[in-house]
Amino acid sequence: MEAMMGGTFDGLRELFGYNRESYFFDQDLRLKREYQEQDMRVKQFMLYREDVHDLTKLTTGKMDSYLLLALVELGCCLDLLVHGVVHVSLVERLDRVQPTWLLYLYVISLAEAFVYLFLSA
């Protein structure tokens, strides 16, 4: 009876212990894999942040280069609006009457261009 109990006990110990080393090895690999996944996610997030930073830097760099051109155009519009030479009168030249509505359209378009360029600068 004692031999039978000893054999059963040894058999049970062998049954539960045969895969113990592989189980702990697998758990160690699983833990390392999870840590590696987490590190990769952090690095990926940092790459996204770097991409966003590069895009915003590119946008502000473009706006800095466009600013000079917008200011030159703004100065031209202001000069034309204040000192522009457009003589529209009802004086007949070669049997044609120069309409006053043309002056209004000219001034309105210049004022719109001035406001647009002022807002862009």
Residue pairs with C-beta under 8 A, 6 or more apart in sequence:
66 120
67 121
70 117
70 120
70 121
71 121
73 113
73 117
74 114
74 117
74 118
74 121
77 110
77 113
77 114
77 117
78 114
80 110
81 107
81 110
81 111
81 114
84 106
84 110
86 103
86 106
88 98
88 99
88 100
88 102
88 103
89 98
90 97
90 98
90 100
91 98
